[in-house]
Amino acid sequence: MKIQTKILVIDDERLILDCFECAFLPPAYEVSTAPSVKLGIELFRTERPDVVVLDVRMPDGSGLDVLKTIHELDAKIPVVLMTGFGTAAIAIEAMRMGAFEYLLKPLQMDHLMQVIGSAAETSRMMRTPALLPNQIGESPHDPDAMIGDRIVGSSPAMQDVYRAIGRVASRNVTVLILGESGTGKEVVARAIYQYSNRSGQRFLPINCAAIPEQLLESELFGHEKGAFTGADRKRIGKFELASEGTLFLDEIGDMTPLMQTKILRVLQGQQFERLGGSETIRTDARLIAATNKDLATAIKEGTFRSDLFYRLNVYTIELPPLRDRMEDLRDLVEYFVGRYANELEKHVEAVAPAAMELLAAYDWPGNIRELQSVIQRAVLDSTGPMIVPAFLPEPLRSRELDKRSSQNATIRQTDRDCGSDDALVQELDKLAQQRLQDNSMNVYQEVVAIAERTAIVAALRATNGNLTETARRLGISRTTLRAKTSSLDISVDQNASIH
């Protein structure tokens, strides 16, 4: 099933309708047109578009009335207003009522494409569920969504994430999501929104690293006409538009110190002024922020304000990198295979064991996003019902060959000279031999669990139970350490006694 952006254009000018039909072509787009308010609302009810483009003045009704009707039917569908008049007062009023953006006629094609793309992406984020596993919570209430972006994984680290989402979603507090690039911070932010009491209102995302400082200030706070060169009309900012809804600031760690100060002021007082304006505007937007930066280090280096960090850090969710939750790899691979086989209309059902070994041997520096890209490409390249190693990227295949060669050399060297590790190797060998004689079908996990427990307990004792220092000595994250101590039934009491 190919994903299309469905656009409904309501305008009494035939030329405008024709322009949209010529500019937004299948298979990427599906355009429906209506020359009247009555037909436009009928099409909206039956077709449920992703984006609506609406003229302000229509012969049989007001665009503002149509906007109100559309929001009563589905407030999550972005509405873009068009006006052919020199004054934008009506369009500004429409944006106060919840319009996504407004455009001045004659339309500029580059700007039009940018606005429609942004509206379509915002619509996708609001209306496509970010689904948690069924045992964690009920599905978001969006009956029209046929598929969703599922958060996949049953590892202890991900169980902690699910519990955190469940605890904070319905609470009107700021949330900070931490994690490496590609770990799924946006999907978690959408899950918090969709399971919250604000799920019927707007979810507006903005990438702080992708927009220059002055434009970012305008995007967040809006601007008055003449505020800067090129500001030919008033603009409503995201903080104002997201009032009573949710604002997601991605990559907030990349903000300049000046922007950090402005964000801090909004969080402290829930009010701001537009760029170039003096009117105080109040907002009730819930803020979710995310970053892949180490904010503690950034604070020490003076690149991130500590007072802003404390304001953002009301509730923190830390996402583990894929390399720390490799037990979830098979579930993730199966999910992406099914998803892209469906979207690309390919008859692919499984991954060959040899290919799965290659996937498991890779350390995934790009995390879930990299895995998603690899599987999408493999499904696209596949010529049969199974993904085999030949369909995986060359770096994964060559890396495994190099790894096997290195492992063989290491084994040969160990056989020749075990040195001080000889006793440890012998003990592990005895354990493995014993479990094999007992006909165990889980020898690998049993031996690894004992080795992991031994290393963690030793490190905890060496650090007197200091979890941060223990994680550092072990070379793993605190999230992974917490997950391991839970799964291996290791407890640390207040006296640093290890059980």
N, C-alpha and C positions, 0 to 999 in steps of 0.2 A: 504494500500500500504506500503510494507516494504521498508525501506531506505537501499540501497546497496551502497557500494563504488565500482565504476567501474575502474578497472586498465587495462591499455594497456601496454604490455611488448613487446618491439622491440629489438630482439637479435637473432643473427644467430646461437647461441649455443642451441641445443635442450634440453640439460640438464638444462640450466638456465630457459627456458620456462616451462619445467616440474616442476621444483622446485617451481616456482610461482603458478602454477595451484594446486600443492599439499599443499602449505602453506596458501594460501588465498582462503578459501572455502566458498560456499554459506551457509546460506543466507546473511552473512555479506558482502561478496565480490563477484564480478563478474569479472573474469579475461579473457581478450582477448589477444592472442599472435600473433606476426608477425615475421617471420624469415628474413624479408627483409625490406629495407627502403620503397620501393614502396607499399607493402601491409600494412605496418604500417601507412603510411599517408592516405591510402584509409580507413582503419579502424578508424583512428582518425576523418576523415570527417563524417563518417556514424554513429559512436557510441558515440562520444563526451564523452570520459572517464573523470573521476574525477582526475585521476593521470596518468601520463605517465612515464614509466621506460624505459630508452633508453641506449643502448650500444654506446660507443663513436666511435668505429670502426666497420663498417659494410661492407660486400663485395661490395654492390652496391651503397655506398654513405657514406658521413661523418655525424657523429652524430651532429656536429655543424650546418650543413646545415638543418638537420631535425629539430633541436631546433628552428632555425630561421623560418622555415616554420610553425611550430606549433604555435609560438608566433604571426605570422602574421594572423593565423586563429583564435586563441583565446589566448590572453596573460594571461588570468586568470587561466589557467590549469597548475598546477605545474608539472615540468619535472625533474625527478631524473636521473642523469647520472651514468652510470657504466663504469669502466675501469679496464682492467686486467693488466695494465702496472705499473711498479714500480713508474714512474714519474706521477705526477698528473697535469702537466702543461696544458694539453689540457682540463682537467676537470675544472681547475681554470678559464681558458679562457671562458669555457661554462657558468660558474657561473657569470662571468662578463656580459655575454650576457643575463642572466636572468634565468639560471637553478636554481631549488629550492635547490638541494643538489647533492653531488656525492658520490658514494660508490666504494670501492676498492674490486675487486675480489681476492680470493674467498669471497663470501658474508657471513657476520656474521648474523645469523637469528634474534637474539635479536635486533641488531642495525637496521636491515632491517625493522622489524615490527614497531619499533619506528619511523623511518623516514617516512614510508608509512602512519602511523597513523597521524603524524604531517602534512604531505602533504595533506591528505584527509580532515583534519579539516580546514586547510588554504583554500583549494579549496571550501569547503562548505561556509566559511565566505565570500569569494569573489563572489561566483556565486549565492548564495541563497539570494534573496532580503530581506532586512529589510524594509517592506512596511509601509509607513505612510497612514493615512486615505486619501481617494481620494480627499477630499475637501482641503487638505493641500498642496498637490503637486502631480506631475505626478509620475507614477511608474518608478523605476530605469530601465535603458535600458538594459535588459537582457532577450531577447525573448526566450531563451532556458529554463529559469527557470519556472517550472510548478507550484511550490508552494513557499511561502516565510514565513519568520518569521514576522508576522504582529505586529506592535505596536498598542495595543488596548486601547481604552479609549477616552471618550469625556468630561471628567471632566475639570473644569477650569484649574487645575494644569497641566493636560496633554496638553491642548490647548497651554499653555505657552511653554511647551517642543517642540511641533510641530513648533510653530512660531520660536523658537530659532534655531532648526535644519534648517528650511528654510532660516533664515537669514545668517547662518554661513557656510552652506555646500559648497557653490560656492566660498567662500573667502579663500585665501591661508593663514590662520592663525592657530595658535595652539589653541586647544580646550581642556578644562578641564571638565570632567564629574564627578559630585559628587553625591553620593547616597549610601544608605545602601546596604549591600550585598543582591543580588537577585532582585534588582529593575530594571534590564535590561540595565545596562551601556554598555555592549558589543553590544547589538542590536542597541542602539542609535549610538554608534561609527560606526557600519557598515552602518547605514542609512546616516550618514554624508558623509562617503566615497562613497556610491553608488549614492548619489545625487550630488556629487562633480564633478569638471572638471577632476579629476584624476581617475574616476571610471574605465577607461580602463586599468589602471596600477595596480600594486600590492597593496594588503592590507595584511600586515604582523602583526599578533598579538603576543604578548609575555606577559606572566604572571610574573611580577617581584617578586611576593611573593613565587613562586613555584620553583625558581632556586637559588642555592647557589651563593654567590657574584662573585667568580672567574669565574664560568661557565656563569653567567649572563653577565659579562663583555665580555667574548668571544662570546656569542650569539649576543650581541648588536654591538660590534666593530670588531669582528673577531680576529684571531691571526695568527702569523707566526709559521712556523714549529720550534719546540724546545722552544717555549715561556714558557712552563711549562711542568711538568711531564705528559706524555700522549698526548702531542701535536705533533703527528707524521706527520702532514701535515698542510699546510696552510688552513685557514678557512675564508670565507667571512662572515661578520657580517650583522645583520639585517638593520643597518643604511645604509650600502652600497647597499644592495639588494633592499631596499625600495626607493632608490633615484628616484625621479619623481613620486613615489607612496605615500602610506600612511602607517605609522608605529603606531600601537596601543599599548601603554604601560599600561597594566591593573595592578591595585594595586600598583601604583607608590609610594604611601605613605609608603610602606614597604621597600623601597630601603634603603641601608646603606648610611651614610653620604658621604663615598668615592664615591659611584656610583652616588649620587646626584651631586657631584662636576663634574664628567665626563659628565653627561647629560647636566648640565648647560653650560659647555664649548662648546658642540656641538650646543646647541641652540643659543649661542652667535655668533659663528663663522661659523657654518655649515661645520665644518671640524673636523677630529680626526685622530688618528693613531691606527692601529691594535695592539693588545696586543703583546709585544715583537718586534714591528717593529718601524721604524723611518719615513716611507713614510707617507706624509700628504694626506689624502683622503677627498675629498669634497662630500657632499651629499645634495640633494634637497628633502629629505623626509619630508612630512607633518606629524606633530606629533599630535596625539590625546592621551590624558592621562586620566586615571580614577582611582578613589580611593574611599573606604568606610571610610577612616580615616577623622577625623576632623583636617584639616591641620592647621587651626588657632591655635588650642590647641597644635599641634605637634611643631609649630614654637616657641610658648612660652616655651615648654618643651625642646627645643633645639634638637629635633630629626628630624626636617625637615628645610631645608634651606629657609629663607625668599626670597632670591634673585631668587632661582629656582621657588618658588611659583609664584612670579611676572612674570617670563618668561612663566610659564604654564598658568597663569590666564589671558591670552589675551581675551578669551571668555569662560565663564563658563555656563554650563547647570546643573541645580540641579534637580535630579529626586526625586519625592515624594515617600515615602514609601506607601505600599498598604493600610495601615490603615488610611492614609490621603486622599485616593481617593476611598473609598468604594462604591461610586456611579458607579464606573467602574466594580465592581465585577461581575455582571451578564454577561456583555459583555465578560469579560475575561474567565469566566467559559464556556460560550457557544462556544467561539473560541477554547479553549483547548479540549472540548468534541468533537467538529467536527474534529479537527486535529488528535486526538488520535484514534477516531473511525475509521478514514480513514487509519492511519498508522498501527493500530493493527488489522484491518479488523474485527471490532466488530460492530454489529448493535445496537448502542447506539445513541439516538436522543435527550434526554432531561435529566434534573435534577429535581427530585421530589421537590415540595415546602418545605417539611420537611427537605430535605437534603440541600436545598438552605438556609434555616434558620440557619442551623448549620454552613454553610460556612460563612454566614454574621455575626455570633456571635463571630467568631474567630478573633484574632488580627493579625495573620500572621507575626510573627517575621522574618520568612524567605522570606517574600514578594512574588513577582511573581514566583520566582523559587520554593518556597515551594508549592504555589497553583498549579503550573504546575505538580509537582511531585504527589500531592494528586489526581488531576484529572486523570492523566495517570494511576495511580494505581487503581482508582475507575472504569475507563473504562475497564481495564484489568480484574478486578474481577467481573464485572457486568454479570448477567445471563439473562438480558432482555433489552428492549429498553430504560429503564430509570434508572438513578442512584438514589438509595434510601439510607437512612442513614446507613444501614448495610454495604454499600460498602465504607464508609468513615473511616479514621483512628480512633482508639479508643480514642485518646486524644481529638478530636473534639467532639465526642459524650459525653464523660464523663464531659468535660468542660461545655457543655451546661446544663447538669443536675445540676452541681454545681452552675452554674450561675442562673438558674431558682430558685433553693432553696434559694440562697442568695437574689434574687430579691423579692421573696415572703416574706422573713423575713423582708426585708427593708420596703416593703409596709405595713406590719402589724405594724412595729415600727412607721412609719410615721402616720398611722391612729391613733395611741395612743398618739403620742407627736410630732407635727409638729414644735413646738417651734417658733423661729423667722422667719422660712421659711413659716409659715402658710399663710401669706398674698400673698406671691409669688405663692404658690401652688394654692390658690383660684383664683388668676387672670388667671393663665394658664388654670385652669379648666373651668373658664367662657369662655375664648377664644375658647377652644376646643368644649364646648357645643354649643356656638354660631355658629361655623363653621359647626357643625353637623346639627343644625337646618336649616342652609342655604343649606343643601344637598351637601356640598362640598365633592368631591371625592379625596381630597388631604390634609386631615386634618393634618396628621402627618408632612408632609413637611412644611406646613404653620406655625404650632406651633413651630417647630424646628427652622425655619428661623427667626421668631420673637425673640426667645430666643437667638439664635446665634448673631443676630444683636445687641441686648441689651448688651450682654456680650462684644462684640468687641468694640462697641462705648464707653462703660464705661472704658474699659482698655486703649483705645486710649486717652481718656481724662485724665486718671490718669497718663499717661506717656508723656503727651504733644505731642502726635503723633509720638513718637519714635517707629518705627516698630519692631526693634530688641527686645527692652524691652517689647513691647506689646505682641509679640509672646511668649517670655519667661514667662510672667505673665499668659498668657492664656494656656500655656502648649502645644503649637503647633509650627510647623516650620514656618519660614518666607514665604516659598513657599505656605503653606496652608493659612496663613494669607492673602497673596496677592490674592490668589484665592477667599477667602471668601469675602474680601472687594469688589472685582470686581463683584462677583455673587450677593451680597447683596446691590450693588450700594452705598457703603460707600466710600466717598472721603475725603482725608486729604490734605488741602492746606498748603502753606508754613508757615502759622501762627499757624499751628496745630489745626485749626478749623475743627471740624468734621461735615460733611453734610450727 
